[in-house]
Each structure stands twice: as C-alpha cells, then as structure tokens.
Amino acid sequence: MKDLPLVDFDDTEVSHESKESQPACFQRIPLRDALTREASWIALGMVEIGKLHDKLLCGSSIKDDDALAALGLRYDEGSGPITNASLCNAIRNHYRRIKDHRLPANDRLQRNIDMLGQVLRFDEIDRLALRIAFVVNSAPCFGDFCEVCDIKMPQLLCNRPRGRKISNVRLAHAFAATGRLRRAGFFDRENCEFESNPLKLQKWVVQGLRSHDFEPIQLVRRIVKVGPAPKLVAEDFGHIADRDLVVRYINDALTRKRKGANVLIHGQTGTGKTEFVRELARSLGVRLYEVPSEDEDGDPISGPRRFQAFSICQRLLSGSKDEILLFDEVEDVFPS
C-alpha cells in the first residue's frame, strides 16, 4: 500500500500551484517489526512531550533525514517547504496513529528480560528500563535522533508503553549511575552523559536478549572468557601445603551451593597463582571462567568495569555445581 501524506490538502487543485505554495508533505516509513514501531512511538513521544520539533529543522529543511526516520517519517521532496507548523502537524498526526500501541503480553523479548531479571534480581522498574533501552538500541537511526535533538535523560523518561503505572522519578533512578543496570555494566559507558544515544547498551546485552533460545548463562560467555587448560599438574604444586584444604573447601561449596565461598590467593608475580587455579579447576572437574583484563582489541579494561563483570557473573553463576570464577589481578579494583 502506498504511503499516505500526513498533512491534508485543502485545495483539490494543488497540482496546479507552485511548489512554494504547496504544504509540506511527510510520508510514513513502513515499520518492519514491532520493536521498530515501539521505538518510533517512544521517539515521537519525546518530541511531542519535550517540544523538540524545532531541533529537527534547519531553516526550512530537515536537519538530518536519519533523525526524522527514527520517528517513522520522511519528507516528500516534491512537496512544499517545511515550516515548524507543518512538521508539528505531521509528527502529531503520526503520534496519534500509534499512541494506543500496547506491548504484546508474552513476546520473546519480555520473556528474555524476565528470565534475566529473575536471576539478577531486577525489579519491575529495572526490567521496564532495560526493555526501553533495548528497543531504542534496536531501532535504526535512533542515535542520530538523540544527537540531533540533544536528548538528555529527562526526555527519555517522558514516553513509555501505556499501562505501566510507574513514576518518572523511579524510572530515572533505574537509568541513573547508581541504578542496577549501570552498576551491572549493561550500558556502553559508565557516564550517563553522552554525545549521542544515552541508552546505548553493551553489544553482549543486545545480542543476548535478541536470542531465540536465551538462557542467562549465555551472558557469562559474553562477559568473561573460559579459562584455558593448565600447563602444570597437581604435582607441580606439591609445595603448597593448603592445596588439599582448598580443593575440599571449593568442592564442598559447590556441592552445598554455598554463598560467599571465596578463596584469596596471594603471592609474587610469576609464582604461578593463575596456573594453580586452572589446575584446581581441572582437578575438581569444573569449568573455569576468568574475568579478562583486556578487551577484544587488546586495550586494558578498567578496574570498575572488571568488577562489574565479576559482580554480574557471580549472580549468573549462582547455584551452579560445575563452574567457578577467577578474578585475577584484584589490585586493579582495590589499589593500595
């Protein structure tokens, strides 16, 4: 079906008028899926409630076509010049068309968020905040829209799925630096003020929640790395008198699913602490995960981000009988 103009023509003979005398015409961009529709609805609400229409304009032209596309609209180049009034009218009409959009009761995304939220003990507000962040991250051009409109956190909280009786103050706390989502390292940066999309999620979060067969444990493999096989054997650590005690302690903790079971291993650099842990994991017959100190590009990961990874993996691995977690170079987080 051909897209219809969102600004009505009062003169049926408009085709005989000059372009300058014609009203601007905007067309709806077909929304390819429910998530794109939801993201457009959120963006439209930001513009309407935040009165951001003028930020999309540069004189009588659209400042950035991609920013307008995030709203689900495009300007018809063959129509008249754009005014603030014509743009407001088009956005308002489009917003009204999809304002009654409601979330599917049991869609896959919500199921994945609820599964993750249950493990990480996210409340309803955290889960709603995560859904909003995921939706806008999945929408094409949303970063362009945020940058052009200079979107800050208050505007992001103005519009959300109808039927959710949650105050903006509570939702703002979920997005804040002290909220569970940021402390868990779900967002791209630790700072809440960005030049573009302020809700940019880490890739591993988006990829995990998008999975058709999502399991919270999948996120562990995206956050940390699987420890390699040890190069040494138990006999190489015969000089460590407490080795058998550590083996029994860890084995008992795994069997009983004990909380707070931690072992601190200290020693000079190069004495084999990491190899000792890898050999312990092999002896116990468990999988070892290691919190990395470098990212995929070989750049060092900051202490706070490493601790975020450690913290979230502790929760994701809680209750596991065959997995342990190694946090090497702990002085990165607790400098002397």
C-alpha positions in Angstrom: 0.0 0.0 0.0 1.3 3.4 -0.9 2.3 5.7 2.0 -0.3 8.4 2.5 0.6 12.1 3.2 0.3 13.1 6.8 -0.7 16.7 6.0 -4.1 17.2 4.5 -4.5 19.2 1.3 -7.4 21.7 1.4 -7.2 22.7 -2.3 -8.0 19.9 -4.7 -6.2 21.8 -7.5 -3.0 21.8 -5.6 -1.1 20.2 -8.5 -1.5 23.4 -10.5 0.1 25.5 -7.8 3.8 26.3 -7.4 5.8 24.2 -5.1 6.3 27.1 -2.7 2.5 27.5 -2.3 2.0 23.8 -1.5 2.1 22.5 2.0 5.0 20.2 3.1 4.1 16.6 2.8 5.5 13.8 5.0 5.2 10.1 4.4 5.1 7.3 6.9 8.0 4.8 6.6 6.8 1.2 6.8 7.8 -0.1 10.2 9.3 -3.6 9.6 8.6 -5.1 13.0 7.0 -4.5 16.5 10.3 -3.3 18.0 10.8 -0.6 15.4 7.2 0.5 15.9 7.7 0.7 19.6 11.0 2.7 19.2 9.3 5.1 16.9 6.5 5.6 19.3 9.0 6.4 22.1 10.9 8.8 19.9 7.6 10.5 18.8 6.6 10.9 22.4 10.0 12.5 23.3 9.5 15.1 20.5 5.8 15.8 21.4 6.2 16.0 25.1 9.6 17.6 25.1 8.6 20.1 22.3 11.7 19.3 20.3 10.2 19.9 16.9 12.4 22.9 16.1 15.6 20.8 16.8 14.8 18.7 13.7 14.8 21.8 11.4 17.5 23.9 9.9 15.6 26.8 8.3 13.0 25.3 6.1 14.8 21.9 5.7 15.1 18.8 7.8 18.4 18.9 9.7 19.0 15.1 9.4 16.9 12.7 7.4 18.0 9.8 9.6 16.8 11.6 12.7 13.4 12.1 11.1 13.4 8.4 10.0 13.7 7.4 13.7 10.2 8.8 14.1 9.0 6.7 11.2 8.7 9.7 8.8 10.3 11.0 5.7 9.8 14.3 3.9 8.4 14.3 0.4 11.0 16.3 -1.6 8.4 17.1 -4.2 6.1 18.9 -1.8 6.3 22.4 -0.4 8.7 24.0 2.0 8.8 22.8 5.6 7.6 25.0 8.4 7.6 24.3 12.1 3.8 24.1 12.0 3.7 21.6 9.2 6.3 19.4 10.9 4.5 19.6 14.2 1.3 18.6 12.4 2.9 15.6 10.7 4.5 14.4 13.9 1.3 14.9 16.0 -0.8 13.0 13.4 1.7 10.1 13.3 2.0 10.0 17.0 -1.8 9.8 17.4 -1.9 6.9 15.0 0.3 4.7 17.1 -0.3 6.2 20.5 -2.5 3.3 21.5 0.3 0.8 20.8 0.5 -1.8 23.5 3.2 -4.3 24.2 2.5 -8.0 23.5 1.8 -9.8 26.7 4.3 -12.6 26.2 6.7 -11.6 23.5 10.1 -13.2 23.3 12.0 -10.0 24.4 9.9 -9.7 27.5 10.4 -13.4 28.3 14.2 -13.0 28.0 14.2 -9.8 30.1 12.1 -11.6 32.8 14.5 -14.6 32.8 17.5 -12.3 33.2 15.7 -10.1 35.7 14.9 -13.1 37.9 18.5 -14.2 38.1 19.9 -10.7 38.7 17.0 -9.7 41.0 15.8 -6.9 38.8 12.5 -5.4 39.9 9.7 -4.3 37.5 11.2 -0.9 37.0 14.6 -2.2 36.1 13.0 -4.6 33.6 11.0 -1.8 32.0 14.1 0.4 31.8 16.0 -2.5 30.2 13.2 -3.0 27.7 13.2 0.7 26.7 17.0 0.7 26.3 16.9 -2.5 24.2 14.1 -1.2 22.0 15.8 2.1 21.2 19.1 0.3 20.6 17.4 -1.9 18.1 15.8 1.0 16.2 17.6 2.3 13.1 18.9 5.9 13.3 18.0 6.3 17.0 21.5 7.6 17.8 21.2 10.2 15.0 17.8 11.3 16.5 19.3 11.6 20.0 22.3 13.6 18.8 20.2 16.0 16.6 17.6 16.6 19.3 20.3 16.8 22.0 18.3 14.2 24.0 19.1 14.0 27.7 17.7 11.6 30.3 14.6 13.6 31.3 13.2 13.5 27.7 13.8 9.8 27.6 11.6 9.3 30.6 8.6 11.2 29.2 7.3 8.4 27.0 6.9 4.8 27.7 4.5 1.9 27.0 1.0 2.8 28.1 -0.5 0.9 31.0 2.8 0.9 33.0 1.9 2.9 36.2 5.5 3.9 37.1 6.6 7.4 38.0 9.3 9.2 36.1 11.4 9.6 39.3 11.5 5.8 39.9 12.3 5.1 36.2 15.0 7.9 36.3 16.7 6.1 39.2 16.8 2.8 37.2 18.7 4.6 34.4 21.0 6.5 36.8 24.6 5.7 37.5 23.7 4.2 40.9 21.0 2.0 39.3 21.4 -1.7 39.0 21.6 -1.7 35.2 24.6 0.7 35.1 26.3 -0.9 38.0 26.0 -4.2 36.2 27.8 -2.7 33.2 24.9 -3.1 30.8 25.4 0.3 29.3 28.2 1.3 26.9 29.8 3.8 29.2 29.9 4.4 32.9 29.0 8.1 32.5 25.3 9.0 32.0 26.0 12.0 29.7 26.8 11.0 26.1 27.1 12.9 22.8 24.6 10.6 21.1 22.3 7.8 22.3 22.4 8.0 26.1 20.9 4.5 26.4 23.5 2.7 24.3 23.7 -0.9 25.6 26.8 -3.1 25.5 26.7 -5.4 22.5 26.6 -8.6 24.6 23.4 -7.4 26.2 21.7 -6.7 22.9 22.9 -9.9 21.4 21.9 -12.0 24.4 18.4 -10.6 24.7 17.8 -11.0 21.0 18.5 -14.7 21.1 15.6 -17.1 20.3 16.8 -19.6 22.9 18.0 -17.2 25.5 19.5 -18.5 28.7 21.0 -16.2 31.3 24.2 -18.3 31.4 24.8 -17.3 27.8 25.7 -13.8 29.0 28.5 -15.2 31.1 30.3 -16.3 28.0 30.0 -12.9 26.5 31.3 -11.1 29.6 34.1 -13.4 30.7 36.4 -15.9 29.0 36.7 -19.6 29.5 39.9 -20.4 31.3 42.4 -22.4 29.2 43.7 -25.8 30.2 46.5 -25.6 32.7 50.1 -26.2 31.6 51.0 -27.7 35.0 49.8 -30.7 37.0 48.9 -31.2 40.7 52.4 -32.5 41.5 53.9 -29.2 40.4 52.2 -27.6 43.4 53.2 -30.1 46.0 55.0 -27.4 47.9 51.6 -25.7 48.7 50.6 -27.3 52.0 47.0 -26.0 51.8 46.2 -27.2 48.3 44.1 -30.2 49.5 42.3 -28.0 52.0 41.4 -25.5 49.2 40.2 -28.4 47.0 37.9 -29.7 49.8 36.6 -26.2 50.6 35.6 -25.4 47.0 34.2 -28.9 46.4 32.0 -28.6 49.5 30.9 -25.1 48.5 29.8 -26.3 45.0 28.0 -29.3 46.4 26.1 -27.4 49.0 25.6 -24.3 46.7 27.1 -22.2 49.5 27.0 -18.4 49.1 30.1 -16.3 49.7 32.6 -19.0 49.1 35.8 -17.2 48.1 39.5 -18.0 48.2 42.1 -15.3 48.2 45.4 -16.4 46.6 48.4 -14.1 47.1 52.0 -14.2 46.1 54.6 -12.5 44.0 54.2 -12.0 40.3 55.2 -15.1 38.3 54.9 -17.6 41.1 52.0 -19.5 39.3 48.9 -18.3 41.1 46.8 -18.3 37.9 48.1 -21.7 36.8 47.3 -23.0 40.3 43.7 -22.0 39.9 43.5 -23.6 36.5 44.9 -26.8 37.8 42.4 -26.7 40.7 39.5 -26.4 38.2 40.8 -29.4 36.3 41.2 -31.4 39.5 37.6 -30.6 40.6 36.2 -31.3 37.1 34.6 -27.8 36.8 34.6 -25.1 34.2 36.7 -22.1 35.0 35.7 -18.6 33.9 38.2 -15.7 34.0 37.4 -12.0 34.2 39.5 -10.6 31.4 41.9 -7.7 31.9 41.9 -6.7 28.2 39.2 -6.2 25.7 38.9 -7.7 22.2 41.3 -5.0 20.8 43.9 -5.7 23.5 43.2 -2.5 25.4 43.2 -2.7 29.2 39.8 -2.9 30.9 39.4 -0.5 33.8 39.1 -1.9 37.3 35.5 -0.7 37.8 34.4 -2.4 34.6 36.2 -5.6 35.6 34.5 -5.6 38.9 31.1 -5.1 37.1 31.8 -8.2 35.1 32.8 -10.1 38.2 29.7 -9.0 40.1 27.2 -9.9 37.3 28.8 -13.2 36.7 28.6 -14.1 40.4 24.8 -13.7 40.1 24.5 -15.5 36.8 26.6 -18.5 38.1 24.9 -18.6 41.5 23.8 -22.1 42.3 26.0 -23.7 39.7 27.6 -27.0 40.6 30.3 -27.1 38.0 31.6 -23.6 37.4 34.0 -21.3 39.3 35.1 -17.8 38.6 38.7 -16.3 38.7 39.3 -12.6 39.3 43.0 -12.2 38.6 44.9 -9.0 39.4 42.4 -8.0 42.0 44.6 -5.0 42.9 43.0 -3.3 39.8 39.9 -2.8 41.8 41.4 -2.4 45.2 44.5 -0.4 44.7 46.9 0.1 47.7 
